[in-house]
Amino acid sequence: MGGDHWWQSPSLRDGLLVVLDLINDARAAPRRRAGWELAACADYFRALNQLANCLDGTMPPLSPHPDRPNAPGRRTESIKHQNLLLEMTAANQRGLLGHPAVAAFARFEPLVLDHGSPGMSQRIADLTEPVVHGASRQHREFRDSWLRWDERKSGTAQTLNKLIRAVLVVRNNIQHGEKTPSGPDVQRRERNQAVGRLVLPILEAIVDAVLVRPSHRLAAYGTLRPAQPNQDEVSVAGDWTEITLTGWLRNQSSSPAFEADVSGQRVPAALFTSAELPTIWPRLDDFEGRNYERRLGLYECEGIVGVANVYEWVGENW
């Protein structure tokens, strides 16, 4: 049985697990390591690509191209990602475009250059004005579209289209790296890192919106649940619902410890839902300590799958 959202289909569960693994890897990336933002972005881009392909598999096939009548029609990568945003609710679409990180990306200067654009094989310092103008087209079109949307709050679909095109330019730049025919370009690497730090929260916001706000959900299996010793740590208003997790639950130093595993047992838990949860995640992370990691995981409620944050044991002696 599926839910109200396309990704809740039982046939997509394996693909969804791949998405969550990639996101969890990105979230766990050491923030002190040089280039961490590019590694985290790369994982998020892979997660988005997986989501886009999963969604595309649920859509009617395209008609074959007239020149290739025996070959099935295929949507371009850009169209697949656009469809991912267009499948979100109208409220989530507006919320995404109004996100502070999206606004910062629209106003970011100098404009992001497409490293695959003609003439971009040179070092950044050697680029001519016509090359820069052509290579900045996707980011410039997004900026102009977003500024109109911000003023009028109309043209949402077009602005989302421009956003995902500009974001995919960043992905391609990260994949291309700093190489040029004359050797590594340090300025290009530094620029990629700066843009990566800017775009990472956008990727987080896109995934959060597509998966219907897991940032607003906590799956608690231990002492944070209602009527348990640490229930007061969940100090914001919200609603509790009985759910089940799948994995292994054991005691570590007299505290319950959970490890997600699709081949594990059904573990009773409670789902807390609140739009205010993001304000207390840092405090809950500190409370749980370094032996627990907050990860995105699947839960079930009345046979319907959802995605929530769950504190999993990552300490020793499991």
C-alpha positions as CSV (number, residue, x, y, z in Angstrom):
1,M,0.0,0.0,0.0
2,G,1.3,3.4,-0.9
3,G,0.7,6.9,0.5
4,D,-0.2,10.3,-0.9
5,H,3.3,10.9,-2.4
6,W,4.8,9.2,-5.4
7,W,8.0,8.0,-3.5
8,Q,5.9,6.1,-1.0
9,S,5.2,3.4,-3.5
10,P,6.4,0.0,-2.3
11,S,8.1,-0.6,-5.6
12,L,10.4,2.3,-5.0
13,R,11.5,1.4,-1.5
14,D,14.9,0.1,-2.6
15,G,15.6,3.2,-4.6
16,L,14.5,5.3,-1.6
17,L,16.9,3.5,0.7
18,V,19.8,4.4,-1.7
19,V,18.7,8.0,-1.6
20,L,18.7,8.0,2.2
21,D,22.2,6.4,2.4
22,L,23.6,9.1,0.1
23,I,22.0,11.9,2.2
24,N,23.3,10.3,5.4
25,D,26.8,10.1,4.0
26,A,26.6,13.8,3.0
27,R,25.4,14.8,6.5
28,A,28.2,12.8,8.2
29,A,31.0,14.3,6.1
30,P,33.7,15.8,8.4
31,R,33.2,19.5,8.1
32,R,36.9,20.3,9.0
33,R,38.3,18.3,6.0
34,A,39.4,20.4,3.0
35,G,36.8,20.2,0.2
36,W,34.1,18.7,2.5
37,E,31.5,20.9,0.9
38,L,32.2,19.4,-2.6
39,A,32.0,15.9,-1.3
40,A,28.7,16.6,0.5
41,C,27.3,18.3,-2.6
42,A,28.3,15.3,-4.8
43,D,26.4,12.9,-2.5
44,Y,23.3,15.2,-2.5
45,F,23.5,15.4,-6.3
46,R,23.6,11.6,-6.6
47,A,20.6,11.4,-4.2
48,L,18.7,13.9,-6.4
49,N,19.6,12.0,-9.5
50,Q,18.3,8.8,-7.9
51,L,15.0,10.5,-6.9
52,A,14.6,12.0,-10.4
53,N,15.1,8.6,-12.0
54,C,12.7,6.9,-9.5
55,L,10.0,9.5,-10.4
56,D,10.7,9.2,-14.1
57,G,10.0,5.4,-13.8
58,T,6.5,6.1,-12.5
59,M,5.6,8.5,-15.5
60,P,4.2,7.5,-18.8
61,P,6.8,6.8,-21.5
62,L,7.5,9.3,-24.1
63,S,6.7,8.7,-27.8
64,P,9.7,7.6,-29.9
65,H,11.5,10.2,-31.8
66,P,10.4,10.4,-35.5
67,D,13.9,9.6,-36.6
68,R,14.2,6.7,-34.3
69,P,10.8,4.9,-34.3
70,N,12.1,1.8,-32.6
71,A,13.9,3.5,-29.8
72,P,11.9,4.5,-26.7
73,G,11.6,8.2,-26.0
74,R,13.6,9.5,-23.1
75,R,13.4,12.6,-21.0
76,T,16.5,14.6,-20.6
77,E,18.3,14.8,-17.3
78,S,17.2,18.4,-16.9
79,I,13.5,17.6,-17.5
80,K,13.7,14.7,-15.0
81,H,15.0,17.1,-12.3
82,Q,12.4,19.7,-13.2
83,N,9.6,17.2,-12.8
84,L,11.0,16.4,-9.4
85,L,10.4,20.0,-8.3
86,L,7.0,20.3,-10.1
87,E,5.7,17.2,-8.3
88,M,6.1,19.0,-4.9
89,T,3.1,20.7,-3.4
90,A,2.5,24.3,-4.3
91,A,3.3,25.3,-0.8
92,N,6.6,23.5,-0.8
93,Q,7.5,25.0,-4.2
94,R,6.9,28.5,-2.8
95,G,8.8,27.6,0.3
96,L,11.8,26.4,-1.7
97,L,12.0,29.6,-3.8
98,G,11.6,31.6,-0.6
99,H,14.4,29.7,1.2
100,P,17.3,32.0,2.3
101,A,19.8,29.9,0.5
102,V,18.0,30.2,-2.8
103,A,17.8,33.9,-2.4
104,A,21.5,34.0,-1.6
105,F,22.2,31.9,-4.8
106,A,20.2,34.3,-6.9
107,R,22.1,37.3,-5.6
108,F,25.5,35.6,-5.6
109,E,28.3,37.4,-7.5
110,P,30.2,37.0,-9.7
111,L,27.8,34.7,-11.5
112,V,28.5,31.0,-11.7
113,L,30.2,30.0,-14.9
114,D,29.4,26.8,-16.7
115,H,32.8,25.1,-17.1
116,G,31.5,23.1,-20.1
117,S,30.6,26.3,-22.0
118,P,32.7,27.2,-25.1
119,G,36.0,28.8,-24.2
120,M,35.9,27.7,-20.6
121,S,38.9,25.4,-20.9
122,Q,41.2,28.4,-20.1
123,R,42.1,29.5,-16.6
124,I,39.6,31.7,-14.9
125,A,42.0,34.6,-14.9
126,D,42.4,34.4,-18.7
127,L,38.7,34.3,-19.7
128,T,37.4,37.0,-22.1
129,E,34.2,39.0,-21.5
130,P,32.2,37.2,-24.3
131,V,33.2,33.8,-22.8
132,V,32.2,34.8,-19.3
133,H,28.9,36.2,-20.6
134,G,28.0,32.9,-22.4
135,A,29.2,30.7,-19.6
136,S,27.1,32.6,-17.0
137,R,23.8,32.3,-18.9
138,Q,22.1,29.7,-16.8
139,H,22.9,31.5,-13.5
140,R,21.9,34.8,-15.0
141,E,18.6,33.5,-16.2
142,F,17.8,32.0,-12.8
143,R,18.7,35.3,-11.1
144,D,16.5,37.4,-13.4
145,S,13.6,34.9,-13.0
146,W,13.9,34.7,-9.2
147,L,14.0,38.5,-8.9
148,R,10.7,38.7,-10.8
149,W,9.2,35.9,-8.7
150,D,10.3,37.6,-5.5
151,E,8.6,40.8,-6.5
152,R,5.4,39.3,-8.0
153,K,5.2,35.8,-6.5
154,S,4.2,34.5,-9.9
155,G,6.0,32.4,-12.5
156,T,6.8,29.7,-9.9
157,A,7.2,26.8,-12.5
158,Q,9.5,28.8,-14.7
159,T,11.6,29.9,-11.8
160,L,12.0,26.4,-10.5
161,N,13.0,25.3,-14.0
162,K,15.7,28.0,-14.0
163,L,16.8,27.1,-10.5
164,I,17.4,23.4,-11.3
165,R,19.2,24.3,-14.5
166,A,21.6,26.6,-12.6
167,V,22.1,24.0,-9.8
168,L,22.9,21.3,-12.4
169,V,25.6,23.6,-13.8
170,V,27.2,23.6,-10.3
171,R,27.0,19.8,-10.3
172,N,28.8,19.5,-13.6
173,N,31.4,22.0,-12.5
174,I,32.1,19.9,-9.4
175,Q,32.5,16.8,-11.5
176,H,34.8,18.6,-13.9
177,G,37.0,19.8,-11.1
178,E,39.9,22.2,-11.5
179,K,41.6,20.7,-14.5
180,T,42.4,22.8,-17.6
181,P,44.7,22.0,-20.6
182,S,47.5,24.0,-18.9
183,G,47.2,22.2,-15.5
184,P,45.2,22.6,-12.3
185,D,43.5,26.0,-11.8
186,V,43.6,26.9,-8.1
187,Q,41.2,29.8,-8.6
188,R,38.7,27.4,-10.2
189,R,38.9,25.0,-7.2
190,E,38.4,27.8,-4.7
191,R,35.5,29.1,-6.7
192,N,33.9,25.6,-6.8
193,Q,34.3,25.3,-3.0
194,A,32.7,28.7,-2.4
195,V,29.8,27.9,-4.7
196,G,29.5,24.4,-3.1
197,R,29.1,26.0,0.3
198,L,26.3,28.2,-1.1
199,V,24.5,25.4,-3.0
200,L,24.6,22.7,-0.3
201,P,21.8,24.1,1.8
202,I,19.7,24.4,-1.5
203,L,20.2,20.7,-2.1
204,E,19.2,20.0,1.5
205,A,16.1,22.1,1.1
206,I,15.1,20.4,-2.2
207,V,15.4,16.9,-0.7
208,D,13.6,18.0,2.4
209,A,10.7,19.4,0.3
210,V,10.5,16.4,-2.0
211,L,10.4,14.0,0.9
212,V,7.7,16.1,2.6
213,R,9.8,17.6,5.4
214,P,11.6,14.9,7.3
215,S,13.3,17.8,9.1
216,H,10.0,18.2,10.9
217,R,9.9,14.5,12.1
218,L,11.7,12.6,14.8
219,A,11.3,8.8,15.1
220,A,12.0,8.0,18.8
221,Y,12.4,4.5,20.1
222,G,13.9,5.1,23.5
223,T,13.8,7.6,26.4
224,L,12.7,10.6,24.2
225,R,9.2,9.0,23.8
226,P,6.2,10.2,25.8
227,A,6.1,8.9,29.4
228,Q,9.8,8.1,29.2
229,P,12.5,9.7,31.4
230,N,13.8,12.2,28.8
231,Q,10.6,13.2,27.1
232,D,11.0,16.8,28.2
233,E,14.1,17.1,25.9
234,V,11.6,17.3,23.1
235,S,10.6,20.8,24.2
236,V,8.6,22.2,21.3
237,A,4.9,21.7,20.5
238,G,4.0,18.9,18.2
239,D,2.1,15.7,17.7
240,W,3.0,12.1,18.6
241,T,2.0,9.1,16.5
242,E,2.7,5.3,17.0
243,I,4.9,3.9,14.3
244,T,7.3,1.0,13.7
245,L,11.0,1.0,12.6
246,T,12.8,-1.9,11.1
247,G,16.2,-2.9,12.5
248,W,17.8,-4.0,15.7
249,L,17.2,-2.6,19.2
250,R,19.7,-3.4,22.0
251,N,20.9,-1.8,25.2
252,Q,24.2,0.0,25.3
253,S,25.4,1.2,28.7
254,S,21.7,0.8,30.0
255,S,20.5,3.0,27.1
256,P,18.5,1.7,24.1
257,A,20.4,1.7,20.8
258,F,18.9,1.2,17.4
259,E,20.5,0.2,14.1
260,A,18.3,0.4,10.9
261,D,18.3,-2.8,8.9
262,V,15.7,-3.8,6.3
263,S,16.2,-7.5,7.3
264,G,15.8,-6.7,11.0
265,Q,12.9,-6.8,13.4
266,R,9.9,-4.5,13.7
267,V,10.7,-2.1,16.5
268,P,7.8,-0.1,18.2
269,A,8.5,3.7,18.1
270,A,6.8,7.0,18.3
271,L,6.9,9.7,15.6
272,F,7.0,13.4,16.7
273,T,6.0,15.9,14.1
274,S,6.6,19.6,14.5
275,A,7.6,22.5,12.3
276,E,9.7,23.7,15.2
277,L,11.9,20.7,15.4
278,P,14.7,22.3,13.3
279,T,15.2,24.8,16.1
280,I,16.2,22.1,18.6
281,W,18.1,19.6,16.5
282,P,21.5,21.0,17.6
283,R,20.5,20.6,21.3
284,L,19.1,17.1,20.7
285,D,22.3,16.1,18.9
286,D,24.3,17.3,21.9
287,F,22.0,15.4,24.3
288,E,22.3,12.2,22.4
289,G,26.1,12.4,22.3
290,R,28.8,11.2,19.9
291,N,27.7,7.5,20.1
292,Y,24.5,8.4,18.3
293,E,24.1,9.8,14.9
294,R,21.0,11.5,13.6
295,R,20.2,9.9,10.3
296,L,17.2,9.8,7.9
297,G,15.4,6.5,8.0
298,L,12.2,4.8,7.0
299,Y,9.3,4.2,9.3
300,E,5.8,2.7,8.8
301,C,2.5,3.9,10.0
302,E,-0.6,1.8,9.2
303,G,1.3,0.2,6.3
304,I,2.5,3.5,4.8
305,V,6.2,4.4,4.7
306,G,7.6,7.7,5.7
307,V,11.0,9.4,6.2
308,A,12.1,10.8,9.6
309,N,15.2,11.6,11.6
310,V,16.2,8.8,13.9
311,Y,19.2,8.6,16.3
312,E,21.2,5.5,15.4
313,W,23.9,3.9,17.4
314,V,27.4,4.5,15.9
315,G,29.5,3.7,18.9
316,E,31.7,0.7,19.5
317,N,30.7,-2.8,20.8
318,W,27.4,-3.1,18.9
